[in-house]
Amino acid sequence: MRQYDKKLLTLLKERVTIRTTEHLTYMEKKIPDSESAGELDPRVLQLMMEGAAKSGGGAAGFPDLSEVRPETFPIGAIRAGMGFPNKDLTETKVSVELLKIEGEGGEIPIRIYRPAVTGLLPAVVFFHGGGFIGGSPDVVENPCRSLAEKAGALVVNVDYRLAPEHPFPAGVLDCYDAVQWVYRHADELGVDPSRIAVAGDSAGGNLAAGCAQMDRDSGSGMIRMQALIYPVLLIGKSAAYPWRLEDYEIHRHQEYILPGLEALRGAGQLFQALYLQGHDSANPLVSPLLQESVEKLPETLIVTAEYDMLRLEGEAYAGRLAEAGVRTRLIRYKGMDHAFLDKYGIYPQAEDCIDEIASMMGRLSSSL
């Protein structure tokens, strides 16, 4: 797909409904070029139609993994199909350094993005998505570059270990080790250790939430903000947080929206088996939504997509945080589906999401 007209990004920022309570700011960002509700963004619809055409018209191009067994899971093929070729939108020089740092589980490859600014920098430690079994730093390379430029921040893109070769808790431990490494090496990195944030999309949002929880529970106080982009926050089922199709407003494009929702739901049990391999899905580092207390967690941004199966748990988590007195900002992008950050430079919502994280980093800086 071609890069969108920048006028769409401007319209997206203007067409916003905002509601606030004492601790929660809720923003609903409408489709920039449509007045209708209950339908897909035109760019999402186009990609879904193309996917359906390539697959012979079945299920809008979404693979059916509901009947696949863990022992026969085609891990290589699934990993190869994850992500989407996106675009570099940076306008200034952002340098990239590849390193390997030592973690408790061995070497952890990282990529460090440094903007062309002087002075002590805030830092964002970013964790890619991929269902805990796939994805890579490559997929979020361009969003991380832009975040470094827009936030004037050092961004660290972490290549954590993946299941099924490395089941829980390997990934979250790698991520937390990376946060600790940035904090310990703040002086040599030119980072202000009082302005460190974590961020991630999908499974990466789960890992970011886990790092924030570990940081709070340890009393380290390293993490000042977490940005969770359509995060996985509940693995398995919970009577307290049921998933209901009726919670989605759908007036058009049902033939594309419903298969997308069901595909992610159908894959959930399989991904759970590959990732947990016997570990308890109610462990709060697995399902952050189920942790007993969310008090004293850092300031939080949660981003959801209207037609994402994970939307309900993300918005439930935002509610819990706000009720516990955590300063929380929730953004729902209308007409979007899961993994829209992968379409960076193709969907204006992906760029706007990075703008929102950069804006929160700026407010974090000014609050010191």
N, C-alpha and C positions, 0 to 999 in steps of 0.2 A: 504493500500500500504506500501511497505517497504521503509525505509529511503534511500535516494539517496546516491550514491558514492560521496565522497567529491571532487573527480576529476571534477565532473560536476560543482561544485561551482567555482573551479579554472578556468575552461573553460569559464564559464559565465562572470567572471571578465575580461577575456582576449578578448573575442569576442564582442567588443564594438566599435561603431561608435560615435564619438564626434564632435559636431559642436558648436561653440561659437560666440556670439555677445557681445556687450558691457556689457549687464546685464544678458544675458541668456546663460546657458550651457545646451545643449540638448544632452542626451546620449540615444542611441538605443542599447539595450542589446539583442543579438541574442540568439536563442535556442542553448544551449551549445553543443548538440550532433546531430545537423542537419545543413546541408549547404543550405537547401531549404528555400524559402520565401513563405509567404501566406498560412501557415499551422499551426496547433496546435502543441504545445510542446507534446512530446510523453506521458508524465505523465498526462497532461490535457486530452488528447485523451483517455487514459486508463480509467480515472475516468468517463468521459462522456459515454464511451461504457458500463461500469458497470452500470451507472445510467439508460441507455436506456434498458439494459437487465432486470433490476429490475422492470421497469415500463411497460414491455411488448413491448419495442421497440419504444414507442411514445416520440417524442420531446426530445430525449436524456436525459430523466429523469427530465426535467424542468416542474414545475407545470404551468398550464395555469390559470392565475388569471384575464385575461382581461374581463371576463364576471361576475366576482364575485362582488356583491354589498357590500358597507361598512356595512350595517346593518346585512348581513349574513356572514360576514368575519369570518372564523374559526381561531381566533387569537391564541388560545392555541395550535392548531395543527401546525400552521405556525411557531410559536416561537419554538416549540419543534424540528422542522426540520431544524432550522437555525444553522450555524456553522459546524465544522468538527473536529473529534478527531485528534489533532495534537500532537507534541512531544516537550519535554523539552530538549533543546540542551545545557544548561548551563554546564560549566565544573568546576566552582567554586561556593562557597556558596553565594546564594542570599536570604537574609531573607525577609519574607513577614509579614506585619502587617495589620490587618483588623481594620478599624475605621469607625465611623460615624461622619460626620461633620455637622454643622448647615448651611443651606442655607436659602435664603428667602422663598423658597417653602417647607421647612421642612428638615428632616435629609437626608443626601446624603451618602450612603455607598461608601467607597473607599478602595483600596488595595495599600499599599506602598511597593515597592520593593527596597531593599537597597543592593548594591554590597559590597563585602569585600574589600573596599579600605578606606583610611583615608583622612582627609582634607575636605574642603568645596566641596560639590558636585553640579554639574549642575542638573537641574530637568526637566523632561518631564512629562506633564500632558496628559494622553492618553484617547481617547474616542473611544469605540468600535463601529462597524457598526451594521446594522440590519434594515435598512430602516426606522428608527425612531420608529419602532413598536416592534422590537425584538432585538435579540443579548444579550450578557451579558459579564461581565468581564471574565467569564470562557473561552470564545472563544479566547480571546487575552492574556490569562494568560501566555502562554509560550513565545510568542513574547515579552511581557513586561519584563519577567524575563531576556531574552537574551539581550534586549536593556539596561537594568540596568547593566548587566555584560560587554557588549561590549563598552558602552559609559562611564562606570564609573559614572553613573548618578542615582539619585533617580527618580524612575518612579512611577507615581500615576495613577492608573487605576480606572476610575470613573464610578459608577453605576447610571447613570442619569435616570430621569423619562422617561417613554415611552408612546407614543400614542397607542391606542386612549384614554386610561384613562386620560392621561396628554398631551393634544395637545400643539402645538407651542403656546408660547415660553418656555414652562416648561423645556424641555431638554437643550436648549442652555443656559438658565439662571442657571441651575444646574452646567453646565460645567464651566461657567464663575465664579460662586461662588467658585468652586473647585480651579481654578487658583488663585483667590484672597486669598483663604485660604492658599495655598502654599506660596504665596508671603508674607503674614502677619506673617506666622509661620516659615519663613526661618531660623531664628536663632536656634530655638529648633529642627528643622529638619536637621540641618547641611547643609543647601542649600545656595548657592551663589545667592542672589536675582537678580543679574544682568545677570544670565545665566538660564533663564526659557524659555522652549519651550512648544508648544502644538503640538499634533499629533493625528491622527485618520484615520480610514479606512472607506470608503464609506460614510454612514450617519455621522459617527464620523469625517470624514474629513470635512464635511459641518459644524459640530459643532465647530471644531478647527478653521476653517476659520471665523466663526461667532465670536468666542472669540477674535481672532486677530483684527477683525474689531472693536469690542466693546472697546478693550483696546486702539487702536489708537484713536478712537473718543472721549474717555474719557480723553486722555492725560496721562494715568497712566504709560505707558512705561514698563509694567511688562514683556511682551512677546517679546523675542529676535528672535525667529525662529518659523516657522510653517512647519510641515511635513504633507502633505495631500496625503493619499494613495487612489488611484482611487476614488476621492471624488465626492459626489453629490454637484454640484455647480449651477444647473439650474433646478428648479422644474416647470413643465409646459413647454409651448412652447414659443419660442422667434424668431421673424423674423430675428433678428440680428445674432442669433446663431442656424441655422437650423441643424437638424440631418439628415445625408445622408448616406445610405448604401454604395454608391459608394466611400466614403472616406475610406473604408476598403479594403485592398488587400487580396483577398481570392482565392486561387488556388486549395486547397484541403480541405477536411473535411467540405464541405458546410452543409452536413446533421446534423452536430453537432454545427457548428458555428452559423448558422442562427437561429435555435431555441433558442440558448442561448441569442443572441442579442434581439430577439423578446420577449422572456419571461420577460426580465427586462423592456423593453419598455411597454409591456402590463400591467405590474404591477404598472407602474408609476402613472397612474391616480388614481388607488385605494389607493396607499400609500399616495398620495397627499391629498385625501379626509380624510383619517384617521388621518393624521398628522396635517393638517392645520385647518380643521373644520371651514371654513369660512374666515380664514386669507388670506391676499393677497399674492399670490405666487411670486409677484415682489418685495416684501419686501427684502432688501439686506441681512437680517439675514436668510431668507429662501433660496434665490438664490444669493449667493455672486457674481456670475458672472455679475449680473445686477447692482451692486452698482455703484453709479455715479463716484466715484473716488477710485482708488486703490493705490494712492500715499501714501508713508510713512508707508506702511505695512511692517512687519518684513521680514527678509530674509526667502525665501521659497523654500522648496523641494516639487515638485509634481511628484507623481508616477502614471503611467497609465499602463493598460494592453491592448495589441493590439486588442483583441477581446472582449472588454468590451463596452457596450452601453454608458458608462459614459466617455469614452476616449476623445471624441471630446470636451466636455465642460471643462475637466481638462486641455487639451492642449491649448484651447482658453484662459483660465484663466492665464496660464503661460505666454502666449503672452502679455496679458494685463498688467500683473505685470511688465514684462521686459520693455515694452514700457513706463511705468510710472517710471522707474528708480529703481525698486525693484530688488535686487540681487536674481536671480531665477535659480533653477536647475530643469530640467525636465528629467525624466527617463521613457522611454517606454520599457516594457518587451515584446519582440516578442513572439508570440505563446501562451500568457497567456490569461485567461478569468477573469471575475470579481471574487472578494473574494479570490484571491490566497493566501493572508496572512493567511487565515484559515488553509491552508495546511502546516503550519510551520513544518519543519523537513521532509516534504514529497516532496515539490517542492524546488529546490535550489534557485529559484527566491525569495521565501519568506524570506529565511535567508539573501540573498544578499540585500534585501530591508532594513532589520534591520541594516545590516552593513553600508548601505549608510546613514541612519539616525544617527547612532553612529558616522560616519565620520564627518558629518556636525556639530554634537555637539562638536567634537574635534576641528574643525576649529573655531567654535564660541568661545570656550575657549581661543584659541591661539590668537584671534583677539582683546582681551581685553587689 
